[in-house]
């Protein structure tokens, strides 16, 4: 490659970026908006869940148990006179669960027997129903412990479970989702930066001038790749700052390792965009292809929300060719666990292989001709 021509192509592309605000919007405005929308809109935490409280015979014991639900940040309880009204509220979607204390609850609770508590959860959202059941059991266990302390008796539990939560002790879903969200967003942005811009040049006819110049096809590809690489890294830096400052996600690992992995991943995404631009020379078609082939697989098959190990084995095999899978795992490891090199090195190697594949493929199928 001729260095002078390469510098000229890079300078030409950088000036084009400054003249055309759409590229800057893709690199900076899009991740800002998407992070705000998904960061605040997507959550696996269940808070302020509306529940119905029904006591067949209200007593001090039933009031004490119900006060535990009222003081919990996870529930927004409503008291109903009977099960008929509570079931009606559940059917209409006003509550997501019913806590029913039967007529013999107080007698059996004071007598040391098994006090019956009925729980009816809305199972339309199965994950939410399981979370609600876990929260209800937690309030129930706290009430039992308080009752035992009032009587001066030890709470007899056959198994003493002492759990420790590593890497995300607060159990905040944002700490897990936001790093994965960065990977999904950067997948789309990296592909769009090169796919739409190159397709726009084909539409406007400026690509023909480049084809008629003395520059080789390799110089043209590198000249387009370098400016958008730095533009994408700027968008990545903005996303990391937002994750730390806006969403308060802790960054335990090294910043330089994070950006080294981001550089490998961005080369992969830009290579995918260049490949799309060589196939589709229309902006609308290129945008649709980029959305279907990058964003949707990254969202569904990267482990961002859906656990890969729970997928059928053919889908699990398919996820190994999704670059976002390795970047999601790397970001979640760096943000929450730190520099765990067995995980990071394996993911970096996979990203490097995928990046080389796309860049070599683009170089081999690209030619200096207009057909």
ZIGIKA-V781238 format. One line per field, one symbol per residue. ss: DSSP state (H for helix, E for strand, L for the rest). psi: psi as a letter, one per 30 degrees, with the letter a starting at -180 (. if undefined). burial: 1 if it has 24 or more other C-alpha atoms within 12 Angstrom, else 0. A space follows every 50 residues. Layout:
ss = ???
psi = ???
burial = ???
//
This chain:
ss = LLHHHHHHHHHHHHHHHHHLHHHHHHHHHHHHHHHHHHHHHLLLLLLLEE EEEEELLLLHHHHHHHHHHHHLLLEEEEEELLHHHHHHHHHLLLLLEEEE ELLLHHHHHHLLLLLLEEEEELLLLHHHHHHHHHHHHHHHHHHHHHHHHH HLLLLLLLLLLLLLLLLLLLLLHHHHHHHHHHHHHHHHHHHHHHHHHHHH HHHHLHHHHHHHLLLLHHHHHHHHHHHHHHHHHHHHHHHHHHHHHLLLLL LLLLHHHHHHHHHHHHHHHHHHHHHHHHHLLLHHHHHHHHHHHHHHHHHH HLLLLLLHHHLLHHHHHHHHHLHHHHHHHHHHHHHHHLLLHHHHHHHHHH HHHHHHHHHHHHHHHLLLLLL
psi = kkeeeeeeeeeeeeeeeefjfeeeeeeeeeeeeeeeeeefekkgkjkhkk lkkkjejkaeeeeeeefeeffkfflikkklelfeeeeeeeefgflflkjj jlegeeeeeffgajkkjkkjkjgejeeeeeeeeeeeeeeeeeeeeeeeee fgkkjjkfkjkjlkjleiffhkfefeeeeeeeeeefeeeeeeeeeeeeee eeefgffeeeeflfkleeeeeeeeeeefeeeeeeeeeeeeeeeeeefhkk jeakeeeefeeeeeeeeeeeeeeeeeffejgkeeeeeeeeeefeeeeeee gfgeekkefflleeeeeeffgjefeeeeeeeeeeeeeaijeeeeeeeeee eeeeeeeeeeeeeefklilf.
burial = 00000100110011011000001101110111011001100001110011 11111101001100110111010111111101100110110000111111 11001100100000001111110000001011101100110011001000 00000000000000000000001111111111111111111111111111 11000010011000111111111111111111111111111110001011 10100011111111111111111111111111100110111011101111 11111001000000000011111111111111111111110001101101 110111011001100101000
//
